[in-house]
Amino acid sequence: MAKNVFQDPEKTLYPKLPKIEDIDPKDRGMVKTKLQVFTADDPIGPKLSYNPINREDQDPWKDFREIMRIEWNMEITYRHSLGKYSKFFIELENKKFFATECPKCGFVWAIPRPVCPDCLEICKWKELPGTGTLVSFSVSEFVPGFMDVETPYVLAMVKMDGADSLFTHQLRNWGTERTKIKTGMPVKVVYTKEPVIHPMLLMWYEPA
């Protein structure tokens, strides 16, 4: 009767992955992107089995161990509609900061809301001066790779002048001493002078 090696995992020797060199481009045959062709090892191994009966003579995956690796470069382009929020981004390009105001309760939403969540009334666009007060913030030493920004990255929650809600965006040019970033400090919206890949990057906050 075969030994149940899973009871002693420290003594289990799994086969190492083969080191396979890439195929020379002139030898790739009909598949231009073909990099490697090899026979994969049995990850369980002939001595190991969940079914100890006759395992040494069995390899149920032997017909599927021939592996081809290819190189497949993918580029994905998204076409994303900004919908009812479009005017906000269009006006950012005009260096104007817009919010929305509920015609019933008068609440001014920045971030803009097409419909007032409280009254369910369709809001009206309203331009704000682009100044405000820092209410809260966080400092990140690391950011995802797709964010092309400098670190530390300061994410600021700002009460915009003329608005009743908070607007979150990046705070830049705050200096070198973090202790100078304080809640209650005045900030302003600054607009980029360089082309950007997304309209949200048209603006950021700086100390006023």
Disulfide bonds with the S-S distance in Angstrom:
none
